[in-house]
Amino acid sequence: MKMEGLWRTHFCLGDAQGDGLAVLRDGEVLGGDPAHTYTGSYTSDGPELYLDVRVSPNAGHVPADMDRPLHFVLWGSVSGDSGNLHGSADNEPKLKVTVDLHRAA
């Protein structure tokens, strides 16, 4: 399954939600939303997708609930042009996140 491309993202982290874009290319993840940038890496095995991502506040816009970059390990699967990932931030069980992916290009 081809994971490379531009993906629209929708994330939920506790009560916080947001939408962004992520580019998956050659094992690298780059993206962002109005308040954050995403950088990291990914691997895939068939429909299974694994991401190791650092989420940083955008310069000039630091969300009240995020004063430092967070590291996320996410895993899940992709089927066709959509997928769902889940994981946690900095290995803290209370910082659970889900991410819905939809291929944009």
C-alpha atoms as an extended CHARMM CRD file, in Angstrom:
* protein
*
       105  EXT
         1         1  MET       CA              0.0000000000        0.0000000000        0.0000000000  PROA      1               0.0000000000
         2         2  LYS       CA              1.3370000000        3.4160000000       -0.9220000000  PROA      2               0.0000000000
         3         3  MET       CA              1.5230000000        5.6890000000        2.1270000000  PROA      3               0.0000000000
         4         4  GLU       CA              3.4030000000        8.5110000000        0.4290000000  PROA      4               0.0000000000
         5         5  GLY       CA              1.4610000000       11.6580000000       -0.3050000000  PROA      5               0.0000000000
         6         6  LEU       CA             -0.3200000000       14.6150000000        1.1940000000  PROA      6               0.0000000000
         7         7  TRP       CA             -2.7730000000       13.7380000000        3.9730000000  PROA      7               0.0000000000
         8         8  ARG       CA             -5.4140000000       15.8500000000        5.7010000000  PROA      8               0.0000000000
         9         9  THR       CA             -5.3330000000       15.1590000000        9.4340000000  PROA      9               0.0000000000
        10        10  HSD       CA             -7.8550000000       15.5370000000       12.2330000000  PROA      10              0.0000000000
        11        11  PHE       CA             -6.5370000000       14.9310000000       15.7390000000  PROA      11              0.0000000000
        12        12  CYS       CA             -8.1280000000       14.6120000000       19.1580000000  PROA      12              0.0000000000
        13        13  LEU       CA             -5.9780000000       14.9620000000       22.2790000000  PROA      13              0.0000000000
        14        14  GLY       CA             -8.2700000000       15.0060000000       25.2960000000  PROA      14              0.0000000000
        15        15  ASP       CA            -10.6820000000       17.8950000000       24.7650000000  PROA      15              0.0000000000
        16        16  ALA       CA             -8.4090000000       19.5260000000       22.1730000000  PROA      16              0.0000000000
        17        17  GLN       CA             -9.0980000000       18.9350000000       18.4810000000  PROA      17              0.0000000000
        18        18  GLY       CA             -7.5420000000       20.2730000000       15.3250000000  PROA      18              0.0000000000
        19        19  ASP       CA             -7.0010000000       19.8540000000       11.6080000000  PROA      19              0.0000000000
        20        20  GLY       CA             -3.7900000000       19.9850000000        9.6340000000  PROA      20              0.0000000000
        21        21  LEU       CA             -1.7900000000       18.5970000000        6.7470000000  PROA      21              0.0000000000
        22        22  ALA       CA              0.9890000000       16.0150000000        6.7400000000  PROA      22              0.0000000000
        23        23  VAL       CA              3.3020000000       14.9300000000        3.9450000000  PROA      23              0.0000000000
        24        24  LEU       CA              4.5980000000       11.3680000000        4.0930000000  PROA      24              0.0000000000
        25        25  ARG       CA              7.5400000000       10.8550000000        1.7540000000  PROA      25              0.0000000000
        26        26  ASP       CA             10.5620000000        8.5520000000        1.7760000000  PROA      26              0.0000000000
        27        27  GLY       CA             10.0400000000        7.6410000000        5.4500000000  PROA      27              0.0000000000
        28        28  GLU       CA              9.7650000000       11.2790000000        6.5560000000  PROA      28              0.0000000000
        29        29  VAL       CA              6.7720000000       13.1300000000        8.0370000000  PROA      29              0.0000000000
        30        30  LEU       CA              6.4550000000       16.9140000000        7.6630000000  PROA      30              0.0000000000
        31        31  GLY       CA              3.3700000000       18.9840000000        8.3140000000  PROA      31              0.0000000000
        32        32  GLY       CA              1.4810000000       21.2860000000       10.5550000000  PROA      32              0.0000000000
        33        33  ASP       CA             -1.6560000000       23.1130000000       11.5310000000  PROA      33              0.0000000000
        34        34  PRO       CA             -2.2110000000       26.7520000000       12.5330000000  PROA      34              0.0000000000
        35        35  ALA       CA             -0.6660000000       26.1890000000       15.9820000000  PROA      35              0.0000000000
        36        36  HSD       CA              1.8900000000       23.3650000000       15.4830000000  PROA      36              0.0000000000
        37        37  THR       CA              4.5210000000       21.8780000000       13.1880000000  PROA      37              0.0000000000
        38        38  TYR       CA              4.9980000000       18.1210000000       12.7660000000  PROA      38              0.0000000000
        39        39  THR       CA              8.3510000000       16.4820000000       11.9960000000  PROA      39              0.0000000000
        40        40  GLY       CA              9.3510000000       12.8580000000       12.2210000000  PROA      40              0.0000000000
        41        41  SER       CA              9.4890000000        9.5290000000       10.5040000000  PROA      41              0.0000000000
        42        42  TYR       CA              7.2020000000        6.6990000000        9.5000000000  PROA      42              0.0000000000
        43        43  THR       CA              7.3470000000        3.0480000000        8.5130000000  PROA      43              0.0000000000
        44        44  SER       CA              4.6650000000        0.8530000000        7.0460000000  PROA      44              0.0000000000
        45        45  ASP       CA              4.0150000000       -2.8480000000        6.7310000000  PROA      45              0.0000000000
        46        46  GLY       CA              1.1550000000       -3.4510000000        4.3100000000  PROA      46              0.0000000000
        47        47  PRO       CA             -1.7920000000       -1.4340000000        5.6420000000  PROA      47              0.0000000000
        48        48  GLU       CA             -0.1220000000       -0.9040000000        9.0410000000  PROA      48              0.0000000000
        49        49  LEU       CA              1.4160000000        2.5420000000        9.6340000000  PROA      49              0.0000000000
        50        50  TYR       CA              3.7840000000        3.5720000000       12.4410000000  PROA      50              0.0000000000
        51        51  LEU       CA              4.7560000000        7.2070000000       13.1000000000  PROA      51              0.0000000000
        52        52  ASP       CA              7.3470000000        8.7490000000       15.3890000000  PROA      52              0.0000000000
        53        53  VAL       CA              6.4970000000       12.4620000000       15.4020000000  PROA      53              0.0000000000
        54        54  ARG       CA              7.6190000000       15.5910000000       17.2260000000  PROA      54              0.0000000000
        55        55  VAL       CA              4.8660000000       18.2130000000       17.5300000000  PROA      55              0.0000000000
        56        56  SER       CA              6.1520000000       21.7270000000       18.2370000000  PROA      56              0.0000000000
        57        57  PRO       CA              4.3160000000       24.9860000000       18.8800000000  PROA      57              0.0000000000
        58        58  ASN       CA              4.5590000000       27.3710000000       15.9130000000  PROA      58              0.0000000000
        59        59  ALA       CA              6.8080000000       30.3500000000       16.4690000000  PROA      59              0.0000000000
        60        60  GLY       CA              4.6370000000       33.3160000000       17.3560000000  PROA      60              0.0000000000
        61        61  HSD       CA              1.6790000000       31.1440000000       18.4060000000  PROA      61              0.0000000000
        62        62  VAL       CA              2.1970000000       29.0580000000       21.5210000000  PROA      62              0.0000000000
        63        63  PRO       CA             -1.0060000000       27.2990000000       22.5990000000  PROA      63              0.0000000000
        64        64  ALA       CA             -1.8330000000       27.8110000000       26.2700000000  PROA      64              0.0000000000
        65        65  ASP       CA             -1.7740000000       24.0530000000       26.8520000000  PROA      65              0.0000000000
        66        66  MET       CA              1.5630000000       23.4490000000       25.0920000000  PROA      66              0.0000000000
        67        67  ASP       CA              4.7490000000       25.2340000000       26.0860000000  PROA      67              0.0000000000
        68        68  ARG       CA              7.2200000000       22.7240000000       24.6580000000  PROA      68              0.0000000000
        69        69  PRO       CA              7.5010000000       20.1880000000       21.8510000000  PROA      69              0.0000000000
        70        70  LEU       CA              5.8840000000       16.8090000000       22.4800000000  PROA      70              0.0000000000
        71        71  HSD       CA              6.9850000000       13.4590000000       21.1070000000  PROA      71              0.0000000000
        72        72  PHE       CA              4.2650000000       11.0740000000       19.8660000000  PROA      72              0.0000000000
        73        73  VAL       CA              4.4350000000        7.4140000000       18.8980000000  PROA      73              0.0000000000
        74        74  LEU       CA              1.3880000000        6.5340000000       16.7750000000  PROA      74              0.0000000000
        75        75  TRP       CA              0.2440000000        3.3590000000       15.0630000000  PROA      75              0.0000000000
        76        76  GLY       CA             -2.7780000000        2.1890000000       13.1320000000  PROA      76              0.0000000000
        77        77  SER       CA             -3.8380000000        1.2700000000        9.6390000000  PROA      77              0.0000000000
        78        78  VAL       CA             -4.6950000000        2.8000000000        6.3070000000  PROA      78              0.0000000000
        79        79  SER       CA             -7.2630000000        1.4500000000        3.8810000000  PROA      79              0.0000000000
        80        80  GLY       CA             -7.5890000000        3.1300000000        0.5170000000  PROA      80              0.0000000000
        81        81  ASP       CA             -7.5720000000        6.8840000000        1.0360000000  PROA      81              0.0000000000
        82        82  SER       CA             -8.2160000000        6.9830000000        4.7870000000  PROA      82              0.0000000000
        83        83  GLY       CA             -6.7450000000        5.7200000000        8.0050000000  PROA      83              0.0000000000
        84        84  ASN       CA             -6.8080000000        5.9650000000       11.7670000000  PROA      84              0.0000000000
        85        85  LEU       CA             -3.8730000000        6.1730000000       14.1640000000  PROA      85              0.0000000000
        86        86  HSD       CA             -3.6620000000        6.2660000000       17.9390000000  PROA      86              0.0000000000
        87        87  GLY       CA             -0.9560000000        6.5870000000       20.5560000000  PROA      87              0.0000000000
        88        88  SER       CA              0.2840000000        8.7960000000       23.3380000000  PROA      88              0.0000000000
        89        89  ALA       CA              2.5920000000       11.7270000000       23.9500000000  PROA      89              0.0000000000
        90        90  ASP       CA              5.9210000000       11.2410000000       25.6990000000  PROA      90              0.0000000000
        91        91  ASN       CA              4.7540000000        7.8080000000       26.8850000000  PROA      91              0.0000000000
        92        92  GLU       CA              2.2200000000        9.4250000000       29.2070000000  PROA      92              0.0000000000
        93        93  PRO       CA             -1.0150000000        7.4030000000       29.2200000000  PROA      93              0.0000000000
        94        94  LYS       CA             -3.0850000000       10.4980000000       30.0700000000  PROA      94              0.0000000000
        95        95  LEU       CA             -1.9880000000       12.2030000000       26.8190000000  PROA      95              0.0000000000
        96        96  LYS       CA             -3.7670000000        9.8380000000       24.4230000000  PROA      96              0.0000000000
        97        97  VAL       CA             -4.2370000000       10.9940000000       20.8610000000  PROA      97              0.0000000000
        98        98  THR       CA             -6.1970000000        9.7670000000       17.8510000000  PROA      98              0.0000000000
        99        99  VAL       CA             -5.5390000000       10.9410000000       14.3160000000  PROA      99              0.0000000000
       100       100  ASP       CA             -7.8260000000       10.4350000000       11.3180000000  PROA      100             0.0000000000
       101       101  LEU       CA             -6.0860000000       10.5990000000        7.9400000000  PROA      101             0.0000000000
       102       102  HSD       CA             -7.6410000000       11.3520000000        4.5360000000  PROA      102             0.0000000000
       103       103  ARG       CA             -5.5320000000       11.4180000000        1.3980000000  PROA      103             0.0000000000
       104       104  ALA       CA             -5.4860000000       14.9080000000       -0.1390000000  PROA      104             0.0000000000
       105       105  ALA       CA             -3.1050000000       14.2280000000       -3.0560000000  PROA      105             0.0000000000
